[in-house]
Amino acid sequence: MRLFRLANLLREEICGDEVSYVVNRNINFTNRCVGSCSFCAFRRADGYLLTEEAILERVEAAERSSATEICLQGGLAPGLVLEDYCRILEAIKEDYPLMHLHAYSPMEVLYMSESSGTTPAESIRELQRAGLGSMPGTAAEILVDRVRGEICPSKLSTAQWREIVTTAHRLGVPTTSTILYGHVERLEDRIAHLLLLREIQAETGGFTEFVLLPFMPKNNPLGARARRMEILENLKMHALARVALHPLIPNIQASWVKLGRDLAARTLLWGTNDLGGTLMEENISRTAGATEAEGITPGELSDLIERHGRIPVQRTTLYGRVG
């Protein structure tokens, strides 16, 4: 209970009673992937790759819904190079110049760099020119190489993840930060992960938020080995994040997609101050067992926040106010 009280006190001190959300659309543009992450249920060797036209149709629908952000992420599709990733951004920006493009994880940046013979810094500069506004800090999973060797041995290392996000920050591209917890990692691994993020934020100030992503165990090899998480453990993890990252990362986000709406809202009493985006679609979590991955309306998010005694605030990707 002391952890809960401290997390709630720190949340109140830095954020007050406001709880934010962003009106956005998530586009998983391909599920083809050369990776082998044991926690993934999304990857398909013979999967889909959305055409530019199909992507723009989704962006058009997002704009009709008053979205301010498009989040683009996908698998590591064979044959994709930096130019392809840039072309997607350019096509969106040409038709929707005011839309914020939150795109491409550090792993995608490494992949496009290796396939194109560029450095991550060169790739990020080209993505900026094409319209990149910010990057998701996914592919972090647990930033402990022993754990990474067990759950995603072919993925970028902790040092590579750190290099790419700090490079992005140095070039003026903010990122989020994330954790994938609740599989084979230990408490000390979670703490090491949080302390590393704290160290990076003290150095660059480039993280906009910290997003907690509980492991989804269905339809993937890791799920057969992972232990089941209880509700209290999820709540404690959100409280721990608030305490460990205070005051350097002020925005702590709960994932309504992975936790479910009710449990995500309960974390508001355990230190969180953001419920993420409306999404409109989210395929990665759904294939791994999430049941609420089809989207949520701004009205539903506002009602959820108000029912838990908080004040809903629509935000931009970079935590400015909308309206």
C-alpha positions, 0 to 999 in steps of 0.5 A, spaced: 500 500 500 505 504 501 507 503 493 500 505 491 500 511 495 507 514 493 505 513 486 498 516 486 501 522 490 507 523 485 502 522 479 498 528 483 504 532 484 506 532 477 499 531 473 494 533 477 487 529 476 487 530 468 488 524 464 490 524 457 488 521 450 490 522 443 485 521 437 489 517 432 489 511 428 494 505 428 496 502 421 500 495 421 502 496 414 505 489 414 505 482 418 511 479 413 517 479 418 524 476 418 524 476 425 523 470 430 521 473 436 518 468 441 512 472 444 509 474 437 503 472 434 503 477 428 508 475 424 507 471 417 512 469 412 506 469 407 502 475 410 500 482 407 503 488 405 499 494 404 499 498 398 500 505 398 493 506 396 490 502 402 494 506 407 491 512 404 484 510 405 486 508 412 489 515 413 483 518 410 478 514 415 482 517 420 482 524 418 474 523 418 474 521 425 478 527 427 485 524 428 491 528 429 496 522 429 497 516 424 502 510 428 505 506 423 509 500 425 509 493 421 514 487 421 520 486 418 518 485 411 523 482 406 525 487 401 523 493 404 529 498 404 529 505 407 526 508 400 520 504 401 519 507 408 520 514 406 515 513 400 509 511 405 511 518 409 511 522 403 505 519 400 501 521 407 504 528 408 502 530 401 495 529 402 495 530 409 500 535 411 497 536 418 497 529 420 503 527 425 506 521 423 509 517 429 512 511 425 517 506 425 520 502 431 528 502 433 528 495 430 525 497 424 530 503 423 536 498 424 532 493 419 532 499 414 539 501 415 542 494 414 538 493 408 540 500 405 547 500 407 546 507 411 547 508 418 541 509 423 542 516 423 542 517 416 536 513 416 532 517 421 534 524 417 531 521 411 525 519 415 525 526 418 525 529 411 519 525 409 515 527 414 517 523 420 514 527 427 516 522 432 518 514 433 515 509 438 520 506 443 517 499 442 522 493 440 525 495 447 521 489 450 526 488 456 532 492 456 537 486 459 541 482 454 540 476 458 532 476 457 533 478 450 537 472 448 531 468 451 525 471 448 528 475 441 535 473 440 535 476 433 532 483 435 537 489 436 541 489 443 540 493 448 546 497 446 543 498 439 536 500 442 539 505 446 543 508 440 538 509 436 533 512 440 538 517 443 540 518 436 533 520 434 533 524 440 539 528 438 536 529 431 530 532 434 525 526 433 522 525 440 520 517 442 516 514 447 519 508 451 516 502 453 516 495 457 514 488 455 513 485 462 510 479 465 513 473 461 520 470 463 523 476 466 525 477 473 523 483 478 530 485 478 530 485 470 524 490 470 528 495 475 534 495 470 530 496 464 526 502 468 533 505 471 536 505 464 530 509 461 531 514 467 538 514 465 537 515 457 532 521 459 536 524 464 541 525 458 537 527 452 530 529 455 527 525 448 522 521 451 515 523 451 512 517 455 512 511 458 508 505 456 507 499 460 505 493 455 503 486 459 505 480 455 499 477 451 500 469 451 496 466 446 498 464 439 506 464 441 511 460 443 513 464 449 506 463 452 507 456 453 512 458 458 510 464 461 507 465 468 500 468 469 500 475 471 494 477 477 491 483 477 495 486 483 501 485 479 499 489 473 497 494 478 504 494 482 508 494 475 504 501 473 505 504 480 513 502 480 514 505 473 511 512 476 516 512 482 522 509 478 521 514 473 519 520 477 520 526 475 524 525 469 518 521 465 512 525 467 507 521 463 505 514 464 501 510 460 496 504 461 494 500 455 487 499 454 488 494 449 492 489 453 489 490 460 482 491 458 478 498 459 476 496 466 483 494 468 487 500 465 482 505 468 484 502 475 491 504 474 489 511 474 489 510 481 496 507 481 500 512 478 498 513 471 495 519 467 494 517 460 490 512 456 493 512 450 490 512 443 483 511 440 487 506 435 481 504 430 485 498 429 490 494 432 492 487 429 499 485 433 495 485 440 489 482 437 493 476 434 496 474 441 489 474 445 487 481 446 479 482 446 479 490 445 483 491 439 478 494 434 478 501 437 475 506 442 471 512 441 474 519 444 467 519 448 468 512 451 475 514 453 472 520 456 467 517 460 471 511 462 476 517 465 470 521 468 467 514 471 474 514 475 474 521 478 479 524 473 478 529 468 479 527 460 484 531 456 485 530 449 492 531 447 497 531 441 502 526 440 507 530 444 502 532 449 500 539 447 492 540 448 487 539 443 482 545 442 
